[in-house]
Amino acid sequence: MKGRKGFRFNSALSKLKSNREARQLQVIYVYCPKDCEIEVGKIISDFSFDIVLNDYSISNISNKVICHFESVRLSDKEKDFLINATELGAWVEPLVTYLDSRLGYTEVKLLHSGYFLHQKAFSILSNKRIQYTKRFVDLTAAITLFFLTLPIGILTAIAIKLESSGPIFYRQKRTGEYNVEFEVIKFRSMTIDAESGGAQWATKNDVRVTSVGKFIRKTRIDELPQIFNIFKNEMSIVGPRPEREVFIESLEQEIPYYRFRHAVKPGITGLAQVSYPYGASLEDAVWKHKYDIFYIKHHTTLLDLKILLSTIRVVCFGMGR
């Protein structure tokens, strides 16, 4: 630790062309309470750009990118430094917000109450017009998908019946919006005794998955019956994937603000599903949560459409994650 002149995390920076990328090329100056330096330092040291922590001696501040973390706990003198930097034309914003825009996901290890309470409102939660628009898009997409995929659904049902005995559909309780449980509906992709030994994480090469199941999971066909969950207003086309309460109770002990994903309806597909490879470990859950929080914070109808297009590519070309 180098005291108030800060300490530096070095890395090689690539040349970028746009104005935004040019700003990103600069060293990022981060300011936080002194008792947070080690924690913040460990987290930001993983990023592939240069960061200087708590250097109050810098000059020519007008062209600097300056981020703050838990600024409410800074001293009056330290707050004045940030205010003065803003007045002189520096780019000043909360650290997590800056990382959101730069990384495309939320660094959940840096989350604190200020992210939820003291910044721009989560429009998907507070704007009724956006909520109505999202519901309209959900119903329109669900009706369209139902008729377009009906032949695929019939063929899938026949294939499941021919391969093994047991039901065509699989129902399982998942936790949805406002922590309310509901029954998710899927085409059965596993053997009927898949969880005879209790709840288990699904893994990439799960031996419980049938031959038909491997194909319909890779192409996401197994998710199609969740169209009916959309009709029942239990799910959305796009949103965080619903998880089982038994796993949520464990994950929320390890992942900050994990239940915040239940502030919105779960989705058939989501930003995490098109951005992160398939996985079933705690680390995988953390990464998916990073994308889920980012999605809730920065939701737009355009983002939903982009996620849908990426999902169509997965379904059409079998590029399952």
Order of alpha helices (4+ residues) and beta strands (2+ residues): beta-alpha-beta-alpha-beta-beta-alpha-beta-alpha-alpha-alpha-alpha-beta-beta-alpha-alpha-beta-alpha-beta-alpha-alpha-alpha
